[in-house]
Amino acid sequence: MNKLYCIFLVLLISIQLTQAQRVSLFSRPYTPTFYKGSIRSFLDDINQHSPTIIEYSANFLDTGKVITLTGSPETIGAVLHQVLEGQKINLVEKNNKVIITPATAPLPEDFFISWYSVYGIIKEDVSGEPLVDATIWQPAQQRGSYSNNHGYFTIKLPEGKNELYLSYAGYETRRIEVNLKGNTRMDVFMTPKTDIQEVTVTTTPPAAEVEENKASKNAAGYDIILGESDVLRSFYLDPGVKNIPEITYGMLVRGGSPDQNVFLLDGNPIFNPTHLLGTLSIVNKTSLKSMYLYKKNFPARYGGGLSSVIDVMTKDGNMQKWQGEANAGLLAGSFTVEGPIKKDRSSIMVSFRQSWINPILRALKSGIDVDFYDLHVKFTQWVGKKDKIMINAYAGHDALQLHQNYSNNQQRWGNKAATLNWNRLLSARAFINSSFNISNYDNLAGFRYNLYDSSGRLVQNRVYNTYSSIKQYTGRTALEISPNNDIKINVGAKYSYTRIRPFDTNVSPDFADRPGDFNAFPPLTFSELAFFYENEFRLSKKVFLRPGVRLSFYDNHDYKNTSWQPRLYAVYRFDQHNQLDASYNHMTQYLHMVTNPYMGINSDAWVPSTAELNPEQSDMFNLGYSHRNNKKVSFYADVYYKQMTDVTNYAEGQNLFLNTADWGQSVKLGKGWAYGLETKAEHITDKWYLHLSYTLSWNWRKFADLNNGVKFPFKYDRRHEINAAATFKFNKHWSTSAFWMFATGDVYTLPNQVYPDFDDAQQISDPLAPREYRLIYHSSNAKMYRTLPYHRLDMSVSNYHSLGGGPLQSRLTVGVYNIYGSPSQYVYDLEGTLGKRSLVVTTKYQFFKITPYISYTVTF
């Protein structure tokens, strides 16, 4: 089926390209020697003063008709357009000749018109920063185009005078007149409006055929967590996107697990892009240029995850002047500085953030210690007018310790990433982007396991420490070609080499802090070579198609896999307000993430696909409807169905972290299903931003060895979810925001059997000694219970002010997180006593109850 789809796609592309690339003799330059004469005299003049020969017969052509040329035609086609107007003829181009033959009707009006490309980079005039998704529109021909992630655009227009309009959210619309005589490069600078609204979160780029979620770099007040603005949190407003607080990367999309999300930072994969167990992302708002979430249609250029792709582009840096922003909040302090090294040629951006909330947490006796930082540096250099080099480096680290009641967990994780990126304008219709990436992720976790007898006496005290890491090297190139305004081609390739240390362990009386303290497990390595091809076809003003295919070759020593991944996205636009879209995506994922259920939180291990642990795959269908009227009201609704194969689950009674060669037996493969309805409504005015979304969804898993082989709800199956947000702007100085969410509880399992673990791998010397016990919880059924629903309200007030009437701008934000103290964050544990042989379900890890915060930001 996949191969048949690919053959059909190649045939469709060939037909379209053949039609798109007709080369005409009419575009050759020619200046007539006179401007009034008979048709015969003009045709003879072309034969004498140009390399083109025109053959004709006076039997069917009115050669005596006198023609007066208007304007200043400079090509053969421009002259013939006026000379042969109204004549019932056909024209045939052959062997450097134009042969005129009789016909029953005149030629179409645009037959002789030569078309040329206007192309270039759209930038902000204040900083020189490329603008993503800027709109280019030519009203006379009703033709338009959009700039890509690097600000590059191209549009084909008829020769002669053309009027263009360029627009971008928050910027003044520009009107440009251009007199085309050939392909023309035109870099355009756009000016920000002076009265930009603070409510600037938009959920779709301004193209009818691109209906994906986009987070603005100027997110409103409801994306603030303890004074830190985080644009990634704005995605949690949207239906189908969940936040899970007890795992390191707590974003779940449409029934998927965290490892099924791909996070790209300037094209470089980041394996855990969050702090505070998924509460805060690594992206500093002031360094952000654009951020997209793909969850319902996946262009073929993306791969590696089943559920979503988050594509983040950071700013190149101001090439005109130095500027920056500093922020101080309850949770952390941060700053971003950017400016030119050589004006209009090179720039640098430095962004840094450091947490400092620990003294407050200790004073509140919260039982939590938090420490994290981010450092992001980007250097940009133009080489000539066609080439741009960008060097990115990112480093971030988290340390989190939980010591509540009898539990004690310690986690340390971090990312290091570097990217070398090269852009080149190949021609008026082609743009290429190439990069080399290195990404490294380390995860060190420790779980202290204490066991008490019936009198409360400690009988066992051990710390189970684990260390895992993943390093990936990636080379990628992507070519974008626009043969005409109705066709766009994206083609490219990617090669990656991955090295994993999945589960090194250390069992000791205390926490281990250094990777060298662990017994090393032999690293696991694999490579992937992928090719992608996709097309965008605007078949009419109403119909848009984007077929594509991704072909990947996976190599893990003795195990090799080839995956064909077809994609299709289609849009039918009823009118300027209503449209219907449909998509199909086949995705393949070679990395699996499994979580040890006996090691507390943040006990993740990445493992590659093998002959026994097959790649995860999914097939998803989506049907969507959207409505946007002239009163700034929009409504979206989607129904989807996703089927997954070879999803992973931790095997009952097994321990993945024993450094054994048969680790694959601790992971079981099964099937998954996710389907539901997602709706969203938004209203935007000068004063208000209102948002309401609702999700109705089902999420199932099925494993042969669990629940008697019967499917059961996935742990994060939440039947109903509601998100509501509102921002009101009183005036240019004051605004207030509120966010409220409600979600059905998660499902979980309670054991019906508990027994001591006498596994030799635990080195139990005396099974009768209580201090040697480690209890095993066995469940005959899976996911039998559901927690209580969760709901939370956050509110904030912001003040914006100019300092001293100069360029300094300030923002003061005061707010309350979890304003009425919602009691649960879905995290449940078991506590037990050995003597009474009893188990109690308890709620733990409630990081933030009613938490007021304050944040102050200065922009300079």
N, C-alpha and C positions, 0 to 999 in steps of 0.2 A: 504493500500500500504506500509506504513512504517513498520507495523508489519510483513508483508510477507518478506520484505527486511531483517528484523532482524532474522527471522527464517532461511532464506537462509544463512545469515552470520554465524549463530551458526553451521549449518551443514557443511559449508565450513571449519570452524575452526576445528571442530572435525575430519574431514577427514585428514586435514593437520597435526594435532598434532599426530594422530595415526601413520602416516607415519614417522613423525619426531622423535618419541621416541622409536624406536625399540631397545630393550635391548638384547645384544648379549653375549653368553658364550665365544666368541672368545677374548674378552678384558681381560679375567682373566690372572693373571701373571703365567708364566711358563718358566723355563730355561732348555733347553735340556741337557741331560747328555753326549751327543756326538754330533759331527757336520757333520759326514759322515756315511751314512747307507742307508738301503733299506726303501721304504715307509712303509712296515710292521713294521720294527723296530722303526721308529719314532712314528707311531700310537700306538704301544704297550707301548712305553716310556711315552706318554701322559697319557694313562690309568693308568699306575703305579705311576706316580709322580705328578698328578694333580687331583683335585676333579671332573673333567669332564670325562665322558665315551664316547668313540667313537665306534660306531658299523658300520661294513662294511663287504663286501663279496668280495673275490678274483676273483669271476666270471666276474666282470666288472671293477675291479680296478687292475692296473699293480703294485701289491704289491712288486715285486722283483726289481723294478727300483731303482738304487742307486742315492741318492741325497746328495749334499754337501751344507750345509747351509753357507750363507754369512752374514756378519755383525754380530750383536749381538741381535738376536730376544729375546724379553722378555715376550711375550704373546703367548697364544695358537694360536691366529689368525695369528701372524707374522710368526710362524713356519709353520702352515698349508698353508700359502700363497706360500711358497717355495716348500713344500713337494708335494702338490696336483696340482702344476702348470701344465696346459695342459691336465689334466684328465677330461673326459667327464662325469661329475657327478653333482648331486644336493646335498645340505646339508639341513637337517631339524633339528631344535632345539626343543627338547621335553623332559620334565621331567628330566632336568639336563643331557641330553644326546645329542650327535651329531650323527645323522643317515645319512650315506652316501648312496645315491641312484643313479641309472644310469640316464644319460641324453644324449641328442643328441649333446650338445656343452659344452665346458669348462665353468667354472665359470668366471664372470667378474673379471678383474684384481684387482679392489679395494674391492672385496667382503670381504676379511679377515681383511682389514685395520681397526684398531681402531682409533677413532677420539677423540681428546681432545680439551679443550677450553684454549686459551690464553686470559687472561683478566687483567684489571688493570685500572690505571688512567694515562692519558697523560698530562704532565705538562711542563711548561717552566722552564729550568734549572736555570735561573737567579733569578726568584722570587718564583718558586714552584706553580705558578698560573695554574689551570686546563685549558686546551685548548679545545675549542668547535669545533666540526666538523673536527678534525684531521683525516687524511686518513690512514688506515692500509691496506696494499696490499701484497698478496702472489702470485708472478708471476707464480710459477710452477702449482698451481691449479687454477689460475685465479680467486681467491677469495678475497673479500675485505670487510671492515667494516668501521664505522665512530664513533667517540666519541660523546657522548651526551652533554647536556648543562652543565654537571658537570665533563666532561673529561673522563667519564667511557666508556670503550670499551670492546667488547668480540668478538672473532673469533674462529671458530672450524677448526682445522688443523689435518692432519694425523699424527700418531705417527712416531717418528724418527726425522731426521733433516729437518728443515724448514728454509727458508730464507724470512724475512719480510722487507718491506720498509714502513717507516712512514714519512708522509709529511704534512706540514701545511704552508699556505701562509705566506711568510716573514720569514720562518725558514729553517734551513739546513735539507735536507732529511736524515733520519737515516736508515742505513742498519743493521739488527739484525739477527743473527743466533741462533736458539733455537732447542735443541734436546728434543722432547716431549716424556715423559714416563707416563704422567698423566696430569690432569688439572693444569695449571701453572699460578700464578699471576705474572705479569710483569709490574711494574710502569715504564714508559718511560719518560725521560727528553729530551726536544728538545731545540736546541740553535738558538737564533735569528741570521739572517744574518746581516753582518756588513754594507751592502749597500742596506738597505730597501728603496724602493721608497716611496715618500710621497703620491703618487697617489695610495691609497689602498682601495678605495671604491669598493666593489664587490657586485654584485647583486644576486648571487646564491651561495649556498653552493656547494662543489665539488662533489655532487652526482647527477647522471642523473635523479634519481627518486625524487629529492627534488628541485623543481623549484620555490622557494620563494625568496623574496627580503631580502637581508642582508646588513645592514649598518656597515661599518668598524668603529672601534673606532678611526682610524686615517684618518678621513674624510678630503678631499682636500679643497682648498681654497674657493670653491663656496658655502660651507655650513656655511660661517661666516656671522653673522649679527651684524654690528657695533663692530667688533673686538671680538665677542664671537663665538667660534666654537660650532656648534650644529649639532650632527649627525642626529637628527630627521629631520632636513631640507633636508638632502640628499634624503629622500623619496619623496620630492616634485619634484625631477627630473623625477621620474618614471611616466609613463602614468596611468591615472585613479586616481591620488592622487592630491587633490586640497588644497590650503591654503586660508582660509577665515579670513580676519583680524579683522572683527568687532565683533566676538563672542569669548568667553573665550577659547574654545578649537576648533581652527579653522581648523581642518583636516577633509576633506570629501573624502570618498573613494567610487568610483563606484556608484555614485548616492545616497549614503546614507547621513544621517544627523550626526552631531557630536556625539550624544549619542549612535550611532550604532557602535562606535569604542571601543574596549576593550584594555586598556593599563595596562600591568602587569610589575611591578617593583619587580624583584626577586619573581615572582609569586603572588604579592600582587596587587589587582586592585587599580588604581589611577584614580579618577573621573575627574580631570582636570590637565593633566600633562604638562601645558604650562604656560609661563609668557607673559606679553605684549599682551594679547588678541590673543594668538596662535602664536605669532611671534617667541618665543624662548621656548625650552623644559626645563623641570626640570632636565634633565640628564646632569651632568658634564662629558665632554668627557674623562677626565683622570680617572674617576671611572668606565668606561664602559668596560665590557668584550665582550658582544655580543648583537645585536639588530636585531630582525626579524620582518618583516611585512608580515602577511598572509592576502591575499585579494582574491585569486582565488581558493585555496583549503584549507579547514579547518580540521585539525586533530580532531578526536572526543574528545580529551582531552581538547579542548577549547570550550567555550560557553559564552552566555550572550550578544552577539552583532551580528548584521546582516551584517555589512560591512567589518570589519577588526579586526585583533588581532595584537597588537604590544607587543612582548615578549622581555623584557629587562633583561639581567643578568649583575650584577655588579661584579667587581673583588673581590676575597676573601681577597686580601691583600698579600703583599710580605712576605714570610716566611723565607727568607734568609738574607735580609738586609733592612735598612731603605732607602726610596727614596721618591721623591715627585715632584710636579710641581706647579708653581705659575704663574698666568696670570694677566696682567693689561691691560685693554682696555678702549675705550671710554665709553662703556656702563656699565661695571662692573669689579670687581676684584674677583679673585678666587684662591684657592689653594687646593691641594690634598696631603696628607701625608699618607704613608703606611709603615708597617714594622712588624717584628716578635716580639711577646711578649716572646715566647719561640721558638727557631729556629726549623723549620720543624714540629712544633706541633700547634702553635697558632699565629694569626696575627690580626692586626687591621688596618682599613682604615678610614680616616676622610676626608671629602670633604666639602668645604664651598664656597659660592659665594654670593656677595653683590653688588647691583647696586649703582652707584654714578653719574649718568648722569644728575640729576636735575639742578645743577648750569648751565650747558651748555644749557639745554632746556629753562631755565628762561632767560638767556642772549639772546637767539634767539627769545624770546617771542612766543614760539610755542603753548602756551595754554595747555600744557600737563605737568603733574607731574607724575613721575614714581618711584616706590620703590618696590624692591623685594629681596628675599634672598632664598638660599637653604642650608640645612645642612643635610649631609648624613653620617652616622656612621655604620660600619659593623665590627663585630667580628667573627672570624672563629677559631674553635678548633677541632683538630683531637683527637678522643677518641679511642685508639688502632689503628689498621690498617684498620678497616672496617667501622668505624663510623665517621661522620663529622657533627658538630653542627655549625650553622651560625645564628647570631642574627643581624638583620637589623633594623635601625631606620631612618626615614626621616621626615623632617619638612620643609615646604616652605610657603611663604606668598607673596601676591601681594597687592599693593595699587596703584590705577591709578585714576587720576582726569583729566577731560577734561573740559576746559572752553573756548570754541571758540564761537565768536559772541554772540548769545543770549542763547546758550545752556550751561548746567553745569551738568556734570555727575561725580559721584564718585563711584568707585568700590573697594571692598576689598574681596579677596578670598585666600584660602590657603588649603593645604593638610597636614595631619599628618598620618604617617603610621609606623607600626612595624610588623616584621616578625620573627618567630622562625622556622628555617628550619633544618631538620635532614635527612642526606643521609646515607644509609647503603648498603655495598656490601654483599648481601645475599649469593651468591655462584658464581661459575664461569659463570653462565648464567643468573643471576637475580640481579637486582638493584632496590632499593626502595627509593623514595623521599617523605617525609611527611612535612607538614608545618601548622602553625597556624598564621593567619593574622588578623590585625586590620587596617582599613582604614577609615579616617574621612575627609570630605570635607565641608568647610563653604563658603558661598557666600553672601556678603552683598552689595547691590546696591542701589544707590540713583539717582533720576532723577528730576532736578528742571524744572518745567514747568512754563514758563512765557508767558503771553498773552498781546499784545500791541494793542492799538486802532489805528485809521488811522493817528493820529498825532505823533505816536511813544511813547505815554504815557503808562507806565506799569499799567495794570488793574488787573492782577492776578499773584501771586507768591506763589507757593506751591512746596514742595519737597515730592515726593512719594518714600519712603524708603521700601525696601524689604529685608528679611533675609531668607535664606534657608540653610539646612545642610543635610548631609547624612552620616551615619556611618554604616560600615559593618564588621561583624566578620565572618571569614571563616576558616574552617578546611579542609585540602585536603591531600590525599595520592595517589601516583601513582606507580605502579609496572611495571617494564620493564623486560621481559623474552625473551631470545633468544635461542630457542630449537636447531637451527642450523643456518648456514650462510644465509639461504634463507627465514627464517621465524623470525619475531619479533612480540611480543605481548605487547601491552600497555593496562593496565586495572587499573581502579582506581575509586575513589569516592570523592565527595565534598559536604560539608554542609555549608550554609551561612545563617546568620540572619542579616536583614537590618532594620534600623530605620531612618525614614525621617521626617524632619520638612520642608515641601515643600514651604510654602509661608506665613511667618509671615510678617505683614505690619505695617507701621507707616507713617501717613500723617501729616506733621508738617511744620513750616516755615523754618526749617533748616535740615541739614543732621544728621542722627542718626549713631553713630559709634559703639555702643555696642549691642550685641545680647539681653541683658536684657532690652533694650529700646522698644522692639517690643511686640505687642499683640500676645501671643503664640497661634498657631493653634495646636490642638491635634496631636501628632506625628502619623505617619503611619508606620506600621511594617509588615514585611512578612519574610518568610523563604523559602529556596530552598534546596532540596536534589537531587544530580545528580550522576549518574553512567555513566562511559564510557568504551568502549571496542573497540580496533582497532587492526588491523593486517597489517603487511607488508609482502607481498609475492613476492619474486623474482622467477617468474615461469621459466625464462630462462635469457640468457644474453640480450635479447631484451625486455622482458615484465616484468613490475612491477605493482603490485596492492596494494592499501591500502584501504580496506573497513573498515568501522567503524560505530558505533552507539552511540549516547548519549541519555540517558533517564533521564528526570528531573521531579521532583514533586514539585509543587509550592503551598504554603499555605498562603493565606491572609485572616485570620479569616473565614468568611463564603464562601469565594471564593477559590476553589482549581482547579488546572490544572495539567494535565499530558501531557508531550510532548515527542514524539519519534522523534529523529533527526538523520536520516541516512546520512552518508557521503561516497563518493566513489572517489578515485583518481587513475588514470591509466596512465601508460607511455609505449609507444612503441618506441624503439630506432632502427632507421633504420641502423645506423652505428655510429662510434665514433664521428661524427660531427653533425648528424641530429636526432631529435626526435620529437615525437608528444605526447601531453598529453591531457587528458580530465578529467573533474571533475564534480561532482554534490554535492551540499551542501544544506541541510535543516537546518535552524537556527531559534531559538526562543529567544526572548528578553522580559524580564518581567519589566524592567525599561523604563519609557518614560521621555523624556525631552521636555518641552514646553517652548516657549519664548514669553513673553508678548510684543506685538507690540507697546504698548503705554508707555513703560518704558525706552526707549533708549537702549543702548547696555548693554550686560552682565546681562540681566534680565531673567535668566534661572531658571526653577523649575523642580526638579525631582519628578515624581509621580509613584506609583506602578500600576500594573495591577489589575483590579477589574472585577466584573461581567459585568459592563458596559464598562470598558476600557480594552478590551481584550489584551493579549500579542501580540506584533509585531512578524510576521513570514516572512520568505523569502525562496524562492527556486531559486538557481542560477546554471546555466549550463555554463561551460567554455571549450573552445577548443583552445589549444595553440600549437605553433610550435616554435622550437628553433634551431639555427645553431651556432656552434662554430668551427672555423677552426684553423689550426696550426699557423696562423699569428696573433693570439691574437685579432681576430675580432669576435664579437658575434652579433646575430640578434634574436630578439624575437617578436612574434606576437600572440595576443590573441583576440578572439571574445567571447563575453559573453552576457548572457541574465539573468536578475534578476527580479523576481516578488515579491512584498512585499504586505502584508495585515496588516490591523489595524495600519497603520502609523498615526501619530497624526498631528493635525493642530489646531491652536487657533481659537475658535469660533467667528464669526463675531459679534461685538458689545458687547462682554462679557468681564468681568474683572476677571481674575484668582486670583488677589491679594486682595480680599475683605474678606478673612477669613470666607467664608461661607461653610456650610456643604455640599452644592450641587455643590462643585467645579468641579465635573466631568462633569457637563453640559457645562463648558467652554472649554472643549476639545472634538474635533470631530475626529472620526476615518475614514480612507479612504484607498485607494489602491495606490500602486506605481509601476512604471516600470522603469528599467534602462537597457540599452543595448548599445553596441558599439564595436569599434575596437581599440586596443591598440598596438602600435608598438614601438620598441626601438632598437637602434644599439649602440655598444660600440667598441672602439679600444684602446688597451692598449699596450704600448711599454715602453722601458726604459726611454724615454723622454716625451712621450705624453700620456694623458688620454683624449679621445674624447667621448662625449655622445650626442645622439640626440634621442628624443622621440616625438611621435605624438599620440594624442587621438582624435577620432571621436566618440561622444557619444550623447545619448538622455536620458532625465531624466523627467519622467512625474508623476503627482499626480492627484487623482480624489476623490472628496468629494461630497456627495449628496447635501449639502447645499451651495456649492460654484460653481460659473460659470455655473449655471443651470445644474449641474450634469455632465458636459462635462470635460474630462481630460484636464489639462493645464500643461505647463512646470513648473517644480520645480524651486524655487528661484535661485538655484545654477546650473541651466542647462547651461552649457557652451559647445557649439557644437564642437569647435575646440580648441585644446591646443597644444602648441609646447614648448619644453624645450631643450635648447642646452647648453652644458658646455664643457669647455676645460681647461686643465692644461698642461703647458709646463715646464719641468725641464731643465734649462740651464746647471746646474752642481750640485754638491752636496750642494752648498750653496744657489742658487737662483732658484726660480720658480715663475710663474705667472699663475693666474686663471681668468676665465671670465664665467659669467652665464647670459643667455638671455632667457626670457620667453615671450610668447604671448598667450592670451586667449580671446575667444569671451566674450562679456559682459554678465552680469547676467540679469535675467528678474525681473521686479518689477511691482507693481500695483499703479495706481493713482485713487483716489476716484472720483466718479461722483456725490456724494451727501455729503454735510457737514452740520451738525446741532448741536445745543447745547445739552449736555447731562443733562437731568433733572432727572436722576436716584436718587431715595431716598437714595440709599447707599452712594451717594456723599454728603448727608446732605446739599443740596442746599436749603437755606431758602427763597431766593428771585430770582425766575427765570429771572426777568427783570434786575437784577443787573449784569453788564458785568463782574465784578470780580468773580461772581459765575459760569461763563461759563467754561465748558470743552467740547471741540469740539469732535464730533464723525465723523469719516470719513467712508463713506459707499461706497463699490465698488460692482457693479453688475457683473463685469467680473474679472477674476483673472489673474495676471501676463501678463498684456497686452503690456508692453513696455520692451525694452532691453537697457541696458547701453552701452556706447561706449566700444570697445575692450580695453584691458589693456595689456601693454607690459613694460618690465623693463630690464635694463642692469646693472649688478654689475661687478666690476673688482677689483683685488687685486694683490699685489706682496709680496712675502715672502722671508726672508733671514734666513738661518740656520747656526749656528756657534758654535764652541766649545769655552768655556771660559777658558783660561789659559792652554789649552791642557789637562785638567783633565776631570772628569765625568760630569761637568756642561755643559749643552747644552742650547742654546738660540734660540728663533725664533721671528723675528720681522715681523709683517704683516701690510702693509699699503694698504688701499683700499678706494673705493667710492661705496656706496650703492645708487641705483637709479641714475645712472650717468648722464642721460639726463632729470631728473626731471619729470618722468611720473606723470600726473596730477590727477589720480583717483585711489582710492582703493576700488571701487565698493560700497561705503557706501553713500546712498542718504537719505535725510531728506525732510520734508515738512515744510516750513515757511509760516505763514499766518497773515493777519491783520483782526481784527474784523469788522472795519468800512467798508473797501473796499470789505470785503468778498472774498479775493483773496488768492490763494495758489501758492507758487513758489517751484520748485524742486531745491534743492541745494546739492552740494557735501560737505561732512564733514569728520572729523576724518582722515585727511591725516597725519599720524604720522610722517613719514620721507620722505622729499623731496630729494634733492641732499644732501647726507650726507657723508662726508669724515670721515674715522676712522683710528685709529692706535691701535695696540695691541702688547704687548711684553710678551713673555712666557719664563720662565727659568725652566729647568728640572734638578733635582739634585738627 
